[in-house]
Amino acid sequence: MFFRIKTLFELGFKLTIHIFDYGRGKQEELARYGKVHYYRRNFSVFQLLSKIPFIVLSRKSTELLENLKGDEDPIWFEGIHTTIFIDHPNLKNRLKFIRTHNIEHEYYQHLAKNSTFPKNIFFSLESNKLKKYEAKLKYADQIFAIKDRDVHHFSKINENSNRLSAFISKDVSEFRETKNYALFHGNLSVIENENAVYWIHSKIKSEINNDFGLIIAGKNPSKNIKRFCSENQLKLIANPNGAEMSELIENARVHVFHSASDSGVKLKLLNALKTCGHLLTTENLIFEEDVESLCVIGRNESDFLEKFRLLKSKTLSKEQFENRKRFFDDYFLNQDKVFRSLLNNH
């Protein structure tokens, strides 16, 4: 989202930014890009009784509505989470765009299947509510989905649905030598990432040793992750700062990815593509054909291991790296074209 804000600003948009803060505090960097309003989410358990999804209803704010009514500017909703006022009569004549992050009801169903009581009950109920709530997206003038599969889904609700790829930093690494380790990184408090660590280690542990290690890095590792890494002599880097994480990503010989779900787009995969490390992933993380050609895909468990064995002993070629740079040249150019079109037409 930050890089979307940055791109819009650089293209000449005047921005008013509305943020629901629940712990991070004010982000001073954002003040460079426009006027910023902060709101508190309502986490009352009574909202669970509503037919409206909790992730939507908890962002209902009369102050937000009043601020939105204060001008006639187009409104950009980041995710279905923020659309509580999408059909409000006071905003009827406003241009409204929605950026969908994934097909939320599918994602929450996946969370339900991979969680234990009582979280699985909450995720399951939220999934059912989100599936019904999606009909409200018809009130948007345009939906920008993150990948083609999602465009197909949302087009059934709103025919003016198009793809707008994920936004990341436009900085691409220079060609460089990598170091002898594989890296898995992400939010380690999320059950999906925890399960990915277990799966990846179980497949490649025979190739992990003192000469070529597996590093697990990320935010807020769970107790289970800490114990698992300790028991299996894996290097765990908890809550690295931005510079530390960047260095880990830049120097990794192999980036390993796995997910049991194909929802959304994994930003960490895109960020890893900007480095000189190999990307070894399972099929369901590949969200477009151009990305598939730049990754190495483990089609099954034995194939994942065999390809890891090959990748850890060779460096990325200069030609392969140049192919990645050309991919990102086109990738960022297409994003700018979409936003320039909005600027010219609205």
C-alpha positions, 0 to 999 in steps of 0.5 A: 500500500505504501508504494501505491501511495508513493506512486500516486504522489509521484504521478501528481495526485493530491492525496488524503490518506485515511488509516485505521491505527491499532498499535503501530502509531503514527507513520511520520513518513506518510505526511510527505505524501498528503494529509493523513487522518488516523482512526481507531478500530472498534474491536467490540465482541458484540460486532461478531453478532452482525451479518457484516464481516468483522474486518469491515464493521470494525472499521466503521467510523462516523469521523471517517464518513464526515472526512470523506464527505468533506471533498468531492475527490475520488475514493480509493478503498484498500481492500474489502476491509475498508468498504463499509461506506461503499454504498452510503447515500452521501457518497453516491455521486463519488468516483469509487475504486476498490483495490482487492488484495485477494478473494477474502472469503476463500482466504478466510476459509483457508485460515479456518482449515489451518487453525484450531478452536476457537479461531477456526470458528471465527474464520469460518463465520467470517468467510461466510459473511465475506462471501455474501458481503462481496455483492456490495462491490457492485457499487464501485466504479472499478475494481482493481484485482491483484491477479487474473484469477481474481479479475475473473471472480470479481467480474461476476460482481462488477464487470468493470474489473481489471488487474493491477499488479502488486506494488513493491519498491522500484529499487532492483539490486545490482548483480552480485555474489550470493552466500551459502544459505537458503532463506525463508522469511515472512510474518512468523506469527501467521499459521500459514508461514509456520506451516510453510517452515515445517513443510520446507524443512521436511523436504530439504533437511537432508541437504542442510548442513554446516556448509549450507544452512537454512535461515528462518527470519521474520516478525514475531516468531511463535513459540512453536517456531522457536522450539522447532528451530532450536530442536532442528539447529536452524538459525532463527532471526526474530524481528530483524530491522529493515536493513538486516532483512534486506541484507538477508534477502540480498545475500541468499543463494536460494529463496524457498517458498511454500503455501497451502493456499493460492490466494493473493500474491506473495510480495516476498516472492516479488522482492526476492526476484529483485535479487541474485538468489534463485527462487524455489517455490511450489506451483500455487504461489505462481500468479502470472506466466511471466513470473513462472519463467523466472522461478524454479518450481518444485512440482512435487515433494521429491522434485522440490528436493532435487531442484533445491540440491541443484540450485544450492551449488550454482549461482544465478547467471548474469543473463538470468538476472538481466531477464529479471530486470527487464521483467520489472521494467515492464512491470512498473511501467504498466502500473504507471500507465494504469494510474496515469489513465486514472489521472487523465480521465478523472 
